[in-house]
Each structure stands twice: as structure tokens, then as C-alpha cells.
Amino acid sequence: MKFLLPLYCFLIVSQVTLAQGTYKKTLKLMGSRFDITVIADSQEESDIFINDAVEEIQRIERLISSWDPNSQTSLINSQAGVKPVVVDLELFNLIKRAIGISNLTQGAFDISYASMDKIWQFDGSMTKMPEASTIKQSVSKVGYKNIILDEANHSVFLKLKGMKIGFGAIGKGYAADQAKALLKEKGVQGGIINASGDMNTWGYQTNGKPWQIAITNPLNKEHVFAMLPVDNRAIVTSGNYEKYVKFNNTRYTHIIDPRTGYPSTGVISVSVLAPKAELADALATSIFVMGKDIGLDFVNQLDQIDCIIIDENGTVFYSNKIKPKK
């Protein structure tokens, strides 16, 4: 449902040496690139902190992975249309919050998108539009209202056989949030978790200034069009300008509207700033599906949420509260 673009936004660290306390490590976790930056007294101390963050991210992956047949998520999917599955409170609450975002976005975000049939191909093999009936059938098992939660037993039931949930559009953001919370609990004064574009910051750089995030235009990655100070917030970028098909002079991207089965049009990138990466992650996908006009109007009605949208022509649009440094 969503592909994150780590090149769309990147961390700008003031010119300090590692001896001053800024340490960074790049790893592959959850099938993606993670950059973990911490402020620490030494390389040895930073290694301990980063290893703690890695273990937390791996724990979350085991919990939410739909590829692991032994995960609770896989068990929920395997029992779709059969019976409820009792899960850990952490997973139950994550699903509950996801449904809340689905309600907020009127279904533009939906973790049951995982049951969507893959009828759109963005590898150059498609030569014509799929039939309308085929597109309609592709979303027949999608619908967050068919996810039934039992608060008393912490159970999850998917009403329709063949229905599935997946956390591809929210999981890395949640992992970034949890890794940040763990490091703050352990006394790390400042840092940033970059989960392939899901970036969560806290504290300050060693010079006392906020972390600076640069946003680049995906059509011209040499051009930085905004510098944003990010103080204890998350920023997530969603989109892709390369994976698309074009029929009847309309450009269809690979991000599919789970309500209709049709790909989104008109937008190539959405960056969202929010208090948590989990929320920013989900809203970035939602706004992409909504489109520029509805997406901006939606964000402008929300507290503590900001966004930057780039349309297919490379034009940049900001929500009302953003004051970028050009």
C-alpha cells in the first residue's frame, strides 16, 4: 500500500565530531534500512544504546509480521471468517488505533488492505486498464469495519474468509516510536530513528539546536526546497514517482485506494509531521490517497499535524502551519 522514500528527507546534523557525542549506525531491519543516531558519551555507550533499540525493533517485527507464520498477526489472518484470536494487549491496541485512523480518514487508510488482489502491475507489463468488475472484486475482502475487537478478551476477529490485515503502512512508524521511547527511558538525551523515511526525533544536537530535516523534490533530488527544525516530532514521507502506469493521459501510482481498488493520481510525494511516527506513517498514506486538495483541507483541521505535498508536476504545497526555511 505504501513505499517509503528514504531519499526524500534526510537528517542534517550540524558540523560536530563524533567525539562530541553524535553517533550513528545503519542497519537492515524489518526488510528496510534503519539509521539510528544517538547522543552518547562514548562509542561504547552508543553501541549499547543502539543495540537496545535494534532488539526492540526486532521484537516488534516478530509481533506484527504477516510473513512469519508463527506471529500473532498471521494467526489472526489464518482464522479469518473462522474464529476470534486472543492477542497481546500491545497488538490489540495497535489494531484499535489503526481502526481509529481508518475512521478519521473515512477508509483512506485501512490495515485490511493486505487482502487486496494484486491486479495492478507497475513493472511495465501492463498495456491496458483492468476491467471495472475486476477492480471492484479486488477490494471485496477489504474493509476495516469487518475487523471485530473484543475489549474484554483482547481478541481480534476478521469477519470475512480470505480477509487479511498487514502493517506495511504503519509498522515501521510504530517501531520507530517504540525504539525512541526505549532510548529515552534509558537516558539518551537526544537522537533520531530513521526507519526508511519514517523519522522520529527527540532532544537536541550537541550544539543545543533542534535536528534539521531537509526535504528534497523527488523529481530533482539535488534540490532542497525546505529545511524544517523538528523538535521531538516525527516526519514520514510516502510516495514514489517511478512506479506508475499511464492510461488515457492519466498517471496512476502504485499506492492504491483501499476503498475503490483504483490507484491514486495527481500526487507523487507526501511528507507528514506529527507527534508520533505511527500516526505520521498512516496519515501520509491517507493523504496520498485523498489527493492534494482534500488532503490539505484534512490536515489543516487537525492539531499538531503538518504536511508537505508534491504534485505530479513537481509543485510543492504546504499545510497552513508550516513555515519552511527556503
PyMOL commands that set and color helices and strands:
alter all, ss='L'
color gray80, all
select helices_A, chain A and resi 18-20+43-64+72-78+89-104+111-115+132-138+144-146+171-185+277-290+292-299
alter helices_A, ss='H'
color red, helices_A
select strands_A, chain A and resi 9-12+22-29+32-39+85-86+147-150+155-158+191-195+198-202+211-217+220-230+234-238+244-247+250-256+263-265+267-274+306-311+316-318
alter strands_A, ss='S'
color yellow, strands_A
deselect
rebuild
show_as cartoon
